[in-house]
Amino acid sequence: MFLRIYLSFIIVFLFGFNSLFSQESKVENLNEIIISSSRIDVPFNENSRTITVISNKDIQNSTASNVADLLQQFVGVDVRRRGIDGMQSDLYIRGGSFDQTLVLIDGIKTENPQTGHHTMNIMISIENIERIEIIKGPAARVFGQNAFTGAINIVTKKNVTTQLKGEIAYGSFHTYTIGLAGGLKLKNSSHQVHISSNASDGYRYNTDFDNKNVFVKSKFNTIGTPIDVIATFMERKFGANGFYASPQFKDQYEETQSSLVGISSTLYKSNFKFKPKLYWKRGQDMYEFVRDKPEIYRNLHITNKIGTAIDASYNSNAGVTGFGLDIAKVYIVSNNLGDHNRTMITGFLEQRLQMFNDKIDITPGLALTYYSDFDFQAFPGIDIGYSMNNKIKLYGNVGYTYRIPTYTDLYFSSPTTLGNENLNSEKALAEEIGAKFISKNMTANIAFFYRDAKDLIDYVKTNEDDKWQATNLAQVITKGFETEINYNFRWFNYIQKLNLGYTFLEDDVLKQDIQFSRYSLNSIKHQVTANFDSQFLEYLRQNIAFRFVERPDGTSYNVVDFKVTAMYNNLEISGMFNNIFNTEYTETNLVPMPKSNVLFTLKYTFR
């Protein structure tokens, strides 16, 4: 019943009744947002893909204190957490595995060759984020491997003012945060620094944690050709009660480090635009099966990735040509996985054509990849869009996508799990058709998608007592649709913002009888997201977020979070109330999530 009402609501808005809500209450101009992770500069409303943009205002007003909790509130994204504050989280888009989503920071790829379990470790503080771009669907021809089901690009703040901001927070389970952020704007450069520490006793036995976070970004030569330098460091130490293997193993412990250093710029020459990057990403993971008893079982993995990339575009009478080259070297040193290295080279080419007074756009593209330990492969794709008018656009895209196995997939060995050196790369043909509506007060979209994946990697077993074995599944068909509405309106003289979303997914495993599956086949079946960001008084703002998830096995849960913020001059005080109805639920590996908990935060800005 809910679904029929929701779809009717979408159709009404898409095809002509938007005049019912014509009051001027625009929050931001989406026409001005350029999707920064693309080689070809295309405004948000002209893009022929399904893209969600989370603005800085959305982030600051949300009920989330970290990126993992934030992403859960958006349709088609499934973040399965183990513990609070995003301590250990797996990221999924449209039913793919946690290894199949690529995360970028300012366009720099941050994948971890050890395992996708560490994808979210690189997440910087939300205080440093300008916006987040969620690109869904086949993206290998745009980003290369790991963008199997989509990509998330985190754009850090660019506009810097001279100021100093302090933050302290305290809440349930003796959780606290101390943070300090500073900005300095000079005549020909700007600089920003953020340091924070947060810790907790944990919401149950052996779920305590102690985190450190440092972020530095500088822009030099701001008057001429700018040079951006970014450096981040994240360290996490946490008890991992039941996080891995089986829930009865309560004494697991883990320490992770993630760091990124990158230099980038943007250069213009005639009709050419060049965006070169040079970066180094390091990861470290230390795991103990029994805390403080490394002699029983201990893993230590250190990964390094050194890369350079150049994205370019050329404007001509034939349209915009995008091209690029990405070269990287990956190293891993591990007492369990062994010592390995890999050379990766990917070339990109795409052409955006516009015709019939720009009503139709066609963007074919191709990615050519070389991996020193896997075959050379080519991955073509194409995006097509038709603008019915300045508000409604129909679009579709199709493309081949892929993912090479991680070193954990290939070589991992433990009492419960075995890797497989003979794994093949995952491959898929993915298709999507959709419609989007953009006006001053509202955006809405609906998209239907289909993915035919071969050699999909999952950890499976026949009997409950068997070890999990990394295996290429014969074939998995994923189909579904998602729809979302964002509506802004003025009430009590303030802008109110309502977001509603729904996702349906269905996986069909062909040619293989699987009794137990750890990851890939435990996606969402139904997902509902809702968020109401409101303000009725001058100094008070509130936000309520709802999410409902049903898994293919029939288990389901719904969670409601609430945040209230008081603002006066340079002072901001907020209270965050999570899971206010005490829902009992797990998101992955039977790890119970906490019941109702609170976090109170005080921020003050010195200008």
N, C-alpha and C positions, 0 to 999 in steps of 0.2 A: 504494500500500500504506500509506504513512504517513498519507494523508488518511483512509482508511477506519478505521484504528486511532484516529486523533485524534477523528473524529466519534463513534465508539463510546464513547470515553472521556467526551466531552461528554454524551451521552445518558444514560449510566450515572449521572453525577453529577446531572444535571437531574431525573431521575425516580426518586429514592428510595434510592440507595445511599450517600448522604453520611454515614450513620451509621458507615461503615467508618473515617472520619477525624473522630471526634467529640472528640478531645482539645482542651483549651482552649489555643489558641495565637493568638488574635485579635491582629492588629497595630493596627488602627484601626477605629473604628465608622463604617461607611459610612452608617448611618442618620442620623448627625449632620452629614454633609456636605451643605450646601445649594449647589446649582449657582448660583453668584453672578451669572452672566451672564444669568439669566432674570428676567423681570419678576415672575413668580409663583414664590414660594419653594416648591420641591419638593425633598424629600430625594433623595439619589442613588438609593436603592433603589426609589423610587416613580415615577421619571421614565420616560416612555414613549418614550424615544429611546435610540440607542446612544451612550453617553458613557463615556469613559475618564478616570479621575482619577489623575494622577501626584502622589503625596504628596511632601512635603518630604523625608521619609526616603528614598523611592525616588530622588529627585534626588541627594541627597548620597551615597548608596551606589552610584550608577550608575557605569558606565565612561566617562561623558561629562564633559567640562569646559565644555560650552556647550550651548545649547538645540537647535541644529541636530543635533548628534550624539545628543542625548538622544531627540529625537522619532523618530529612525530606528529605535529599539528597540521601537516600539509598532505593533501590527497596524493595517493600513489606512492608515498614514501613510508617504508616500514622500518623503524629503528627498534631493534630488540636489545634491551638493556639487561645487563647483569649488575644490579646495584644502583645507587643513586649518583647524582652529579655526573652522569655519563661516564662512570668509572670504566666500564668495559662494555662497548656497544657494537653491534653489527648493523650495517647499513644495507638496505635492500630497496630497489626501485622496481615496481611492477613485477614482483615475484621472483626476480633474479636472486642469486646468492650474494653473500657479503663480499665475495671476490669479484663481482661483476659490475661494481659501480666505481667509477673513477672520481676522485676528489682532487680539485685544483685549488691553489691559493694564488690569486692574481695571475691566473693562467698557467701556473707552474704545476706540473703533474707530481702528485705526492704518493703514488701507490707504493706499497711495501712488498718487496719480492718474497719475503718470508711467508706472510699470510695476510689475507684481507681482514682478519680479526683486528689488525692494527690500523685500519683505515681511519678510524675516528680518533686515534691517539694524537694526530697532528692538529686537531681542532684548536684554534686560537680562541681567546676570550671574546665573548660577544661585544665587549666594549670597543674592540678594534675593527669591527666589521661595518662596512658601508652598506653592503647588500649581499644576498645569496641568490645565485642563479641555479635553478634546478632544471636541467635539460633531460627530457625523457625520450625513450625510444632508441633506435639504432644510431649509435654515435661513433662507430669505429672509423668511418671515413673522415670524421672531423677531428677526433682526439686520439685515435689509435687504440691499442689494446687496453683492456680493462673497462672501457666504456661500453660494455656488452649490453646493458639495459639502460644506460644513461650516465650522466655526469653531474657533479655539483661543483660549481665554481664559487669560491668565497672571495669576494672583492673587499680588500681592506680599505680603511678610510684614506682619502686623498686630501681633503680640505682640512688643513691644520690651523688652529688658532693657538695663540700663546696662553696657556692656562695650566692649572694643576688640579687634578681631581682625586680625592681620597674616597675609599669605600671600605666599610666594615659590615659584616653580616654574621648573624648567629641564629641557630634554629635547632630543630629536633635532632636527637642523637649526638648532641654537643658538636654539631656541624658549624664551622666558622670559616669566614673568608676575610682576608685582609688584602687590599689592592691599592695601588697608586699608579695614576696615569698622568703623563705630562706631555704638553705640546709646545713647540717653539717655532715660530714663523719669523724667518729672517728675510733680508732683501732678495737673496738669490737661492735660498734653500729653505727647507722645512724639515722638522724632526718630531717624531713621536715615540714615546717609550711607555710600556705598560709592564708592571711586575705584580704578581699576585701569588698568594699562598692560601690554599684551603685544605681543611682536614676534618675528619669526623671519627667518632668512636664506632660508627656503623650501626645499622638498624637491626642487626642480629649478629650472632657469633661469627667472628672472623670476617667482618665486612668493613673494618676500619680502613681509612686511607689517609694519605698525606701527599698533596700535589704542589708542584711549583711550576710557574709559568712566566716566561719572559718574552716580550715582543718589542722589537725595535724596527722602525721604518724611517728612512730618510729619503728626501728628494733633493737632488743637487741640480744646479743650473736651471732653475725654474723659469728664468727669463728666456733662455735659449732652448737647446735640445735637452730635455730632462733626462736624468739618470736616477732610477729608483733602486734603492738597496733595502732589502728586507732580511731580517734575521729573527728566528723564533727558536725557543727551547721549551719543551714540556717534559716534566718528570712526574711519574705516578708510581706510588708504592701502595699496594692494597691487598687486603685479605680477600681470597677468592673462594669463599665457601660454596662449593658445588658449581662453580662457574664452568668447569670443563669436565670431561669424562662423565661420571655419573654423580647425581646429587648427594649420594652418601659420603663422597669424599669431601669432608668439611674443612680440612686443614691446608688447602692449597694456598699458595702465595705467589704474587707476581710484582715485578718492578719493570717499568718500561720508560724509555727515553726516546723522544723524537725531536729532531732539530732540522731546520731548513735555513739555508743562506742563498739568496738569489739576487742577481743584478739584471735589470731590464731597462729598456728604453724604447722610444718611438721616434722614428726618423721619417721625414718626408723628402722626396726627390721627384720633382715633376709630378707625374700621375701615379707614382709609386708610394706605398706606405710600408715601412719595415718595422717589425717588432721583435728585436733580438732578445734572447734570454740566456743567462748562464747560471747554473744552480748546483748546489750540493745538498743532498738530503741524507741524514743518518738516522738509523733506528737501532735500538738495543732492547732486548727482551730477556729478562731473567725469571725463570719459573721454577718453583719448588713444589713438589707434590705434597710434602709435609713441611709446614713452615718452620724455619730455623733448623731443619734437619736435611741439609743438602746431600748428605751421604746416602739417603734413601733413593732420591731421584731428583735430578736438577738439570735444567736446560739453560744454555746461554747462547743467544744468537745476536750477532752484530751485522747489520746491513749498511751498505753505502751505495748511493747512486749519484754519479756525477754526470751532468747532462748539459747540453746546449741545444737551443732551438731558435729558429727564425721563422716567423710568420709574416707573410707579405701579401699585398693586394695591388692590383693595377687597374685603373679606371680607363676605359676606352669606349668607343662607339658601340662595341659589341657587349658592353656590360662591365661587370667587375670580375676579374680573375683573381682567385685566391690560391696561393701556393705556399708550401713550407717544408722544412726539413727538421727532423728531430733525431738527435744522436745522443745515446747515453750508454754508460757502462755501469753494470751492477755487480757488486761483490757481496758475498755472505761468508762469514766465519762462524761456525756453529759446532758445538760438541755433539749434537744429535744429527743435524742435517748434513754435516760435512762442510768443506770449503769449496765454493763454486764461484764462477763469474760468468757474465753474459754480456754480449754486445748487442745493442738494439738500435736499428736504423729504420726510420719511417719517413716516407715522402708523401706529401699531400698535394692534391690539385683539385680545384673546383671552379666552376664558372656560373655566375648568377646572371640570368637573362631576364629582361622585363619587356613585355610587349603589350599591344592593344591598350595604349595609354596607361601603362603600368598596372593594368588590372590582373595580368597573369605574370607570375614569376616562376622560373624553372632553374633549379640549381643542381646539376649533376656534379658528382665528385668521385674521387678515387684515392684510396690509401694503399701504398705499397710498403710492405714490411719485410724486414730481415732480422732474424734472431740467430745468434751463433749456434744455439743448441736446438733450434726448430726450423722448419721449412720456411722458404720464402713464399709469401702469399700476397694476393691482391684483394682488396675489399671495396667494391663500388657501391654507390648509393645515389639517390636522387630525391630532392624535395620539390614539390609543386604546390603553388598557391593560387587562389582566385579571389580577388577582392570584389565582392558584390557591390559594396559602397564603402564609404569611409569608416564604417563601424563593423561590418560583418565580413569575415574572411573564411573561406573554405580551404582546407589544405590536406595534403597527404605526403607521405614519404615512405620509401622502401630502401633497405640496404642490408648488406652482409655485415656481420659483426663477429668478433672473436675474442678469446682470452687464452693465453698460454698458462699452463699450470704453475702454481706457486712452488717454492722449494719445499714447503710443508706437504703439498699434494704429492710431490715426487719422492721425498726422502724421509719423512717423519716416521718415527718408531717409538711406541710407548706400550705399556701393559694393556692399553685398551684400543690403540689405533695403529694402523699401518699405512704408509704411503705406497706409491706405485710408480716405479721408474719408467714404466712403459705407457704412461698416460699420453693421450693425444690432446691437442688444443681443442677447446670448445669452439663451436661454430654455430651460427644461426642466421637465418633469413628473417628479418623483422619488418613488419608493415604497420602502417598507421594511417587512419583518415580522421579528420576532425573539423570542427567549426569553432570559431572564436568571435566574440562580440566585445567591442571596447567603446565605451562612451565616457563622458566626464564623470559620471557617478558610478559606473559599474563595468566590471569585466566578467565575462562568462565564457566557458568553453566546454566542449564535450569531445571526447576522442575514443575511437575504437582501435584496438591494437591486436596483433597476431604475431607470434614468434615461433618459428619451427627450429628448435635447437637440436643439434646432433653432437654426440660425444660429450654431453653435459657431465661435469665432474661433481660427484656427490660421495659422501661417506655412507656406505650401506652395509647391511649384514643380513644373513638369512635367519639365524637363530639369536635369541636375546643374549645368550652368553658368548656369542662370537665377538671377535674384534671388529671395530669399524674399519672398512677397507676402502681406500680411495679408488673409485671406479668411474669409467666413462659409461654413462647410460646410453642406451641405443638411440633413443629419440624422445624428446619431450615437446609437446605442443602446448603453448601458453596462449590463452586468448582472454580478452576482457574489455572493459571500457571504464572510463573515469569521467567525471564531470565536476565542475566547480563554479561557484558564483562568489564574486566579491562585490559588495554593494555599500556605497558610502552615502550617508544622508545627514542633513543638519537637523538637530533636535536640541532644545534648550540652548540654542546659540552655539553649539559645539558640534564638531564632526564626529559621527558615530560610524563604526565600520563593522560590517557583518560578513563573515566568510562561511560558506557551506560547501562540503565536498563529499563525493561518494565514489568508491572504487569496487569493481567486481573483477575477480580473477578466477581462472580455472586452468589447472594443469592436467594434461593427459599424457601418461607415460606409456609409450608404445614398445612392444617387442621385448619386454623384460618384466619379470615377476619380482617385485621388491617388497620384502616383509618389513624392513626397518630402514628409514632414511633419516640422516641427521640434519641436513640443511635445506637442500634445494626444493624439496617437495613439501615443506612446511610453511608455505607462503600464506598470504591472506586470502580468504574467500570473499568476505565482505569487509569494507572499511568505510566508516562514516566519520567525518571531521566537521566540527563547528566551532566558531570563535566569534565572540562579540566583544569588541573593544569600544568602550563607551566613556563619555564624560558628561556630567550634568552640573557640576560645580566648578568654579574657577580653579581651585587648588587641589581638586581630587579627580583621579582617573581610575577606572577599574577595567578588568579584562577577565572573561570567563571562557575556558576552553573545554571542549568535550570531544572524546574520541571513542569509537566503538570498533572492535576488531573481532572477526570470526575466522578461525582457522579451518582448513579443509577437513580436519577430524571432528568438527562440530563444536569444539571448545570456543568460548567467546568471553569477552569482558568489555565493560565500559568504564571510563575514568573521567572525572571532572576535576579541573584545577581552577583556582581563582587567585587573582592578584589585585590589590588595591594600592594606589600610589598617591601620596600627598606631596605637592610641589609648592615651594615658596622661595622666590628669588633663586639663590644658588644651592638651596638645600632640597634634597629629595629623600623621602622615607617611604619604604614599601613593605608590604606583608604579602608573602606568597604562601598559598595554602594548597597543597597538592593532595590528590586523591581524597577529596573532602567527604566522600560517602563510604570510605573504608572498603573499597572493592578488594577482594582477594583474587590475585591473578598472577600469572607468570608470562613473560614474553619470550623466553628461550631457555632450553635445557632444564626446565622445571625449577628454575631459581625464583622463589617467591619475591615479589616486589613489595615495598613497604606500604603499610596502610597510611592513614592520614598523617601528614607531617607539615611543618611550617618552617619558613625562613624569613627573618626580618633583616632588612638591609637599609643602611644609611649611607648616602652619598653627598659629598659637598665639593663644589667647584670653586677654586680660587682663581680669579681673573685679574 
